[in-house]
């Protein structure tokens, strides 16, 4: 699968902000935030306040890169929105912190527009904008640790993923982490598209429209990168970790990434049109540039060639069948309709005691892992033996290709 670095037009999400910075990074029970004021992280990188997106007249509370820090940039995108589904219709909004540790956004008539659910009751709470862009509520005297936080914005992502954030799920609490598109540049409400870490089988990232339609898949990770992302594609090519936390029961699974150079501002955004794009700030041009986006036409689209099909965009006909397979419907295949995919030319002999073998494929994006199982301790040889013993096993691969390779990934049915 060929990679790409395709420039996009720089995201033209303009917004208006009335800024009177109070010079601190906190909101307390004694000090609320009114429209026209902001709080700023101690590094002066991020700012929280009220804004109006695009051509809208509505007001929202959001977090963005601070303009002064990024050489007086203008028109940058908002990174997180509190009241994305419930806008204010004027500038009367006030963001308050109650003595119970609840952040509340109220309008001019003191009606609640938006509020948080804290994990437990508070004692002397404070809301603070951290240097990693995370807005948290904590007890003022508590040591700053994840387990001490009463609430954090990182648990409720918008359309943007930054380093340190998670995609995945905590199975003990039910907390899910995913990004969702805005409805439009003028409306930050949750749109039609989501980018999620799918936990059925071995984890893989999917772009969805609605609840069931897969538009793009990263493929499973291989210890170095996601298999569907080539070396020239910069999306998720930083120091990524796919965290699988287990004891007797699975606790949480999530993807996160770090940027080697912390001074580089990089964000991954899911657009309202359904594209996952990576944006990086460039000092020389004083603007955001697009490093890559997905999906593109052709092989990036999920299941382009159907079951047991293989896609190569450089071929005259981008879809073909895997070796020993033929099109389910040759006539449709000739007409460029590959949706029904391919079928085995000769059925497997496993159930009749036959000796089936394997055909090796290299440098390809692997199949959907929803019907898969994995073992991080097995070798590739043990993986092959395990697959041969099970008539419903269709394929196998290493989980991790770094160094000598390790782990086993099995596909079924």
C-alpha positions as CSV (number, residue, x, y, z in Angstrom):
1,X,0.0,0.0,0.0
2,X,1.6,3.3,-1.1
3,X,1.8,6.1,1.4
4,X,1.0,9.7,0.8
5,X,1.7,13.2,2.1
6,X,-1.0,15.3,0.5
7,X,-1.3,19.0,1.4
8,X,-4.6,20.4,2.3
9,X,-5.9,23.9,2.2
10,X,-5.1,25.3,5.7
11,X,-8.2,24.9,7.8
12,X,-10.1,28.2,7.6
13,X,-11.9,28.0,10.9
14,X,-12.1,31.6,11.9
15,X,-13.5,32.6,15.3
16,X,-14.0,35.7,17.2
17,X,-12.8,36.1,20.8
18,X,-13.0,38.9,23.2
19,X,-9.8,38.5,25.3
20,X,-9.0,40.1,28.6
21,X,-6.6,37.6,30.2
22,X,-6.7,37.5,34.0
23,X,-3.1,36.1,33.9
24,X,-3.8,32.8,35.8
25,X,-4.6,29.2,34.9
26,X,-7.4,28.6,37.4
27,X,-11.1,29.1,38.2
28,X,-12.1,28.8,41.8
29,X,-15.3,28.9,43.8
30,X,-14.6,32.6,44.5
31,X,-13.5,33.5,41.0
32,X,-15.7,32.7,38.0
33,X,-14.9,33.4,34.3
34,X,-17.2,35.8,32.4
35,X,-17.4,36.2,28.6
36,X,-14.5,38.4,27.6
37,X,-12.1,36.9,30.1
38,X,-9.7,33.9,29.6
39,X,-7.4,31.8,31.7
40,X,-4.0,30.8,30.3
41,X,-1.9,27.7,31.1
42,X,1.3,28.5,33.0
43,X,3.4,27.8,29.9
44,X,1.3,30.4,28.1
45,X,0.6,27.8,25.4
46,X,-3.1,27.3,25.8
47,X,-6.0,29.5,26.5
48,X,-9.6,28.9,27.7
49,X,-12.4,31.3,27.2
50,X,-15.6,32.2,25.2
51,X,-15.6,32.2,21.3
52,X,-17.8,32.3,18.3
53,X,-17.0,29.8,15.5
54,X,-17.0,30.8,11.9
55,X,-20.1,32.7,10.7
56,X,-22.1,31.7,13.7
57,X,-23.5,34.2,16.3
58,X,-23.5,31.6,19.1
59,X,-21.0,31.6,22.0
60,X,-19.1,28.6,23.3
61,X,-16.5,27.9,25.9
62,X,-13.4,26.4,24.3
63,X,-9.6,25.8,24.5
64,X,-7.2,27.0,21.8
65,X,-3.5,27.6,21.2
66,X,-2.7,31.0,22.6
67,X,-2.1,33.5,19.8
68,X,0.8,35.3,21.5
69,X,2.7,32.0,22.0
70,X,2.4,31.1,18.3
71,X,3.7,34.3,16.9
72,X,0.4,36.2,16.7
73,X,-1.4,33.5,14.7
74,X,-5.0,34.2,13.8
75,X,-7.8,31.9,12.6
76,X,-6.5,28.8,14.4
77,X,-8.8,26.0,15.2
78,X,-10.4,25.5,18.6
79,X,-9.1,22.3,20.2
80,X,-11.9,21.5,22.7
81,X,-15.4,22.8,23.3
82,X,-17.3,22.5,26.6
83,X,-20.9,23.3,25.6
84,X,-20.7,22.0,22.0
85,X,-24.3,20.8,22.0
86,X,-25.8,23.7,23.9
87,X,-24.6,27.2,22.7
88,X,-25.1,30.5,24.4
89,X,-27.0,33.0,22.3
90,X,-25.3,36.2,23.8
91,X,-22.3,37.2,25.8
92,X,-23.9,36.8,29.2
93,X,-22.3,33.4,29.9
94,X,-20.4,32.7,33.1
95,X,-18.3,29.7,33.9
96,X,-18.5,28.9,37.6
97,X,-17.0,26.3,40.0
98,X,-19.3,25.1,42.8
99,X,-18.1,24.1,46.2
100,X,-19.0,20.5,45.2
101,X,-16.4,20.7,42.4
102,X,-18.9,21.0,39.6
103,X,-18.0,23.3,36.6
104,X,-21.2,25.0,35.5
105,X,-21.9,27.3,32.6
106,X,-24.8,29.6,33.1
107,X,-26.5,32.2,31.0
108,X,-27.8,35.7,31.9
109,X,-30.8,34.3,33.7
110,X,-28.7,31.8,35.6
111,X,-30.0,28.8,33.7
112,X,-27.5,26.0,33.4
113,X,-26.3,25.6,29.9
114,X,-23.6,22.9,30.5
115,X,-22.0,21.2,33.5
116,X,-19.7,18.3,34.4
117,X,-20.1,15.1,36.4
118,X,-17.3,14.9,39.0
119,X,-16.2,11.5,40.0
120,X,-16.5,12.3,43.8
121,X,-17.3,15.1,46.1
122,X,-14.7,17.9,46.5
123,X,-12.9,19.7,49.2
124,X,-11.6,23.1,48.3
125,X,-11.9,22.4,44.5
126,X,-10.0,24.3,41.8
127,X,-10.4,24.1,38.0
128,X,-7.0,24.4,36.2
129,X,-5.8,24.5,32.6
130,X,-2.7,22.4,32.4
131,X,0.2,22.9,30.1
132,X,-0.8,19.8,28.1
133,X,-4.1,21.5,27.2
134,X,-6.1,19.3,29.7
135,X,-8.7,21.2,31.8
136,X,-9.0,19.5,35.1
137,X,-11.0,19.8,38.4
138,X,-9.1,18.7,41.5
139,X,-8.9,19.4,45.2
140,X,-6.4,22.3,45.7
141,X,-4.3,20.4,48.3
142,X,-4.1,17.1,46.3
143,X,-1.0,16.0,44.6
144,X,-1.4,16.4,40.8
145,X,-1.9,12.8,39.8
146,X,-4.4,11.2,37.4
147,X,-6.1,9.3,40.2
148,X,-6.7,12.5,42.2
149,X,-8.5,14.3,39.5
150,X,-12.2,14.8,40.0
151,X,-12.8,15.5,36.3
152,X,-10.7,16.2,33.2
153,X,-11.5,17.4,29.7
154,X,-9.2,14.7,28.2
155,X,-12.0,12.2,29.1
156,X,-14.3,14.1,26.7
157,X,-12.4,14.8,23.5
158,X,-13.9,16.9,20.7
159,X,-12.7,16.7,17.1
160,X,-9.0,17.0,18.0
161,X,-6.4,14.6,19.4
162,X,-3.2,15.9,20.9
163,X,-0.2,14.1,22.5
164,X,-1.1,12.5,25.8
165,X,-4.7,12.0,24.9
166,X,-6.3,8.6,24.5
167,X,-8.4,6.7,22.0
168,X,-9.9,3.6,23.6
169,X,-11.9,2.4,26.6
170,X,-11.7,1.8,30.3
171,X,-13.7,-1.3,30.9
172,X,-13.9,-0.8,34.7
173,X,-15.5,2.6,34.5
174,X,-17.1,2.4,31.0
175,X,-15.3,5.6,29.9
176,X,-14.7,5.7,26.2
177,X,-12.3,8.0,24.4
178,X,-12.9,8.9,20.8
179,X,-12.9,12.0,18.6
180,X,-16.0,13.2,16.7
181,X,-16.3,15.7,13.9
182,X,-18.0,19.1,14.2
183,X,-21.3,19.5,12.3
184,X,-19.7,22.3,10.4
185,X,-17.1,25.1,10.8
186,X,-20.0,27.1,12.3
187,X,-21.3,24.4,14.6
188,X,-19.1,22.4,17.0
189,X,-21.9,20.0,17.8
190,X,-21.1,16.3,17.3
191,X,-21.3,15.6,13.6
192,X,-21.7,12.4,11.5
193,X,-18.1,11.1,11.8
194,X,-16.2,9.4,14.6
195,X,-12.6,8.1,14.9
196,X,-12.5,5.2,17.3
197,X,-10.3,2.4,18.6
198,X,-12.3,-0.7,17.9
199,X,-11.9,-3.3,20.6
200,X,-13.5,-6.3,18.9
201,X,-10.6,-8.7,18.4
202,X,-7.1,-7.1,18.2
203,X,-7.5,-3.3,18.6
204,X,-7.5,-1.2,15.4
205,X,-8.6,2.3,14.6
206,X,-11.7,3.0,12.4
207,X,-13.3,6.1,10.9
208,X,-17.0,5.7,11.0
209,X,-20.1,7.5,9.7
210,X,-22.9,6.9,12.0
211,X,-22.7,3.7,14.1
212,X,-21.8,1.0,11.5
213,X,-20.3,2.3,8.4
214,X,-16.5,1.9,8.2
215,X,-14.9,4.4,5.9
216,X,-11.3,3.9,6.8
217,X,-9.2,1.6,8.9
218,X,-5.6,1.9,10.2
219,X,-5.1,-1.8,10.3
220,X,-3.7,-3.3,13.5
221,X,-0.5,-2.1,15.1
222,X,2.8,-4.0,14.5
223,X,5.0,-2.5,17.3
224,X,6.4,0.2,15.0
225,X,3.3,1.8,13.4
226,X,-0.2,0.9,12.3
227,X,0.1,-1.6,9.4
228,X,-2.2,0.4,7.1
229,X,0.0,3.6,7.4
230,X,3.1,3.6,5.3
231,X,6.4,5.3,6.3
232,X,5.7,8.4,4.2
233,X,2.3,9.0,5.9
234,X,2.8,11.2,8.9
235,X,-0.5,10.5,10.6
236,X,0.2,8.7,13.9
237,X,3.8,8.2,13.0
238,X,5.1,9.7,16.2
239,X,6.1,7.6,19.3
240,X,2.8,5.8,19.7
241,X,1.8,3.3,22.3
242,X,-1.1,0.8,22.1
243,X,-1.7,0.1,25.7
244,X,-3.3,-3.3,26.6
245,X,-3.7,-3.4,30.4
246,X,-4.6,-6.8,31.7
247,X,-4.8,-8.6,35.0
248,X,-7.3,-11.4,35.4
249,X,-9.8,-9.2,33.5
250,X,-9.1,-6.6,30.8
251,X,-9.1,-3.1,32.5
252,X,-8.4,-0.7,29.6
253,X,-7.2,-0.5,26.1
254,X,-6.1,2.7,24.5
255,X,-3.9,4.4,21.9
256,X,-1.8,7.4,22.7
257,X,1.1,9.2,21.2
258,X,4.0,11.6,22.0
259,X,5.8,14.1,19.9
260,X,9.6,13.7,20.2
261,X,10.1,17.5,20.0
262,X,7.7,19.0,22.5
263,X,8.2,22.4,21.0
264,X,6.4,21.3,17.8
265,X,2.7,22.0,17.9
266,X,0.9,19.0,16.2
267,X,-2.8,18.1,16.3
268,X,-4.9,15.5,14.6
269,X,-8.3,16.7,13.6
270,X,-11.4,14.9,12.3
271,X,-13.1,17.3,9.9
272,X,-16.8,17.8,9.4
273,X,-16.4,16.3,5.9
274,X,-15.0,13.0,7.4
275,X,-11.2,13.3,6.9
276,X,-8.7,12.6,9.6
277,X,-5.9,15.2,9.1
278,X,-2.6,15.9,10.8
279,X,-1.7,19.6,11.2
280,X,1.7,21.0,12.3
281,X,2.5,24.6,13.1
282,X,5.5,26.0,11.1
283,X,7.2,29.1,12.5
284,X,8.7,30.1,9.2
285,X,5.3,30.5,7.5
286,X,3.5,31.3,10.7
287,X,0.7,29.0,9.9
288,X,-0.7,25.5,10.1
289,X,0.2,23.1,7.3
290,X,-1.4,19.7,6.6
291,X,1.0,16.9,6.8
292,X,-1.4,14.1,5.7
293,X,-5.0,13.1,5.6
294,X,-7.1,9.9,5.4
295,X,-9.0,8.5,3.7
296,X,-8.2,9.2,0.1
297,X,-10.0,7.6,-2.8
298,X,-9.3,4.0,-3.8
299,X,-7.5,1.6,-1.4
300,X,-7.9,3.9,1.6
301,X,-11.6,3.3,1.6
302,X,-12.6,0.4,3.9
303,X,-13.2,-3.0,2.2
304,X,-12.7,-1.5,-1.3
305,X,-12.2,-4.9,-2.9
306,X,-14.5,-7.0,-0.7
307,X,-13.7,-10.3,1.1
308,X,-10.3,-11.8,0.2
309,X,-9.7,-9.0,-2.2
310,X,-6.4,-7.1,-2.4
311,X,-6.1,-3.5,-3.5
312,X,-3.2,-1.8,-5.3
313,X,-3.9,1.7,-6.5
314,X,-1.1,1.6,-9.1
315,X,-2.7,-1.3,-11.0
316,X,-5.0,-0.6,-14.0
317,X,-7.7,-2.4,-12.1
318,X,-7.0,-1.6,-8.4
319,X,-8.7,-4.7,-7.1
320,X,-7.6,-8.2,-7.5
321,X,-8.1,-11.5,-5.6
322,X,-5.6,-13.1,-3.3
323,X,-3.7,-16.1,-4.7
324,X,-5.9,-19.2,-5.0
325,X,-9.1,-17.0,-5.0
326,X,-11.4,-15.9,-7.8
327,X,-14.1,-13.3,-8.0
328,X,-17.5,-14.2,-6.5
329,X,-19.2,-12.6,-9.5
330,X,-16.8,-12.3,-12.5
331,X,-19.2,-10.1,-14.5
332,X,-19.5,-7.6,-11.7
333,X,-15.8,-7.7,-11.3
334,X,-15.2,-6.8,-14.9
335,X,-17.6,-3.9,-14.6
336,X,-15.6,-2.5,-11.6
337,X,-18.0,-3.6,-8.9
338,X,-15.7,-5.4,-6.4
339,X,-18.0,-5.2,-3.4
340,X,-18.8,-9.0,-3.3
341,X,-15.1,-9.8,-3.2
342,X,-13.5,-13.2,-3.9
343,X,-13.9,-16.8,-3.0
344,X,-11.6,-19.8,-2.8
345,X,-11.0,-21.6,-6.1
346,X,-10.7,-24.8,-4.2
347,X,-12.3,-25.3,-0.7
348,X,-10.1,-26.0,2.2
349,X,-9.5,-29.7,3.0
350,X,-9.1,-29.2,6.7
351,X,-12.4,-30.8,7.8
352,X,-11.6,-33.8,5.5
353,X,-8.2,-34.3,7.0
354,X,-6.4,-32.6,4.1
355,X,-3.1,-30.9,4.5
356,X,-3.6,-27.2,4.0
357,X,-0.7,-24.7,3.9
358,X,-0.2,-21.0,3.8
359,X,0.6,-18.3,1.2
360,X,2.8,-15.5,2.5
361,X,2.0,-11.9,1.8
362,X,4.4,-9.1,2.7
363,X,4.2,-5.3,2.7
364,X,0.4,-5.2,2.8
365,X,-2.1,-3.7,5.1
366,X,-3.6,-6.6,7.1
367,X,-7.3,-7.6,7.2
368,X,-9.9,-6.4,9.6
369,X,-9.1,-7.9,13.0
370,X,-12.7,-8.0,14.4
371,X,-12.7,-11.8,14.2
372,X,-9.2,-12.3,15.6
373,X,-7.4,-13.4,18.7
374,X,-3.9,-12.7,19.9
375,X,-1.2,-13.8,22.3
376,X,1.8,-11.5,23.0
377,X,3.9,-14.4,24.2
378,X,3.8,-16.8,21.3
379,X,6.4,-17.1,18.5
380,X,5.5,-17.0,14.8
381,X,6.2,-20.8,14.5
382,X,3.8,-21.5,17.4
383,X,1.3,-19.1,15.8
384,X,1.4,-21.2,12.6
385,X,0.9,-24.4,14.5
386,X,-2.0,-23.0,16.4
387,X,-3.7,-21.8,13.1
388,X,-3.2,-25.2,11.4
389,X,-4.9,-26.9,14.3
390,X,-8.1,-24.9,13.9
391,X,-10.2,-25.3,10.8
392,X,-11.8,-21.9,11.2
393,X,-8.3,-20.1,11.3
394,X,-7.8,-18.3,8.1
395,X,-4.4,-16.5,8.6
396,X,-1.7,-15.6,11.1
397,X,1.0,-12.9,11.6
398,X,3.4,-11.5,14.1
399,X,1.9,-9.0,16.5
400,X,5.2,-7.1,16.8
401,X,7.7,-6.9,13.9
402,X,10.4,-4.9,15.8
403,X,13.7,-6.7,16.4
404,X,13.2,-10.4,15.7
405,X,9.4,-10.3,15.8
406,X,7.1,-11.6,18.5
407,X,3.5,-12.4,19.4
408,X,0.7,-14.1,17.5
409,X,-2.3,-12.6,15.7
410,X,-4.9,-15.1,14.3
411,X,-7.8,-14.5,12.0
412,X,-10.9,-16.7,12.1
413,X,-14.0,-17.3,9.9
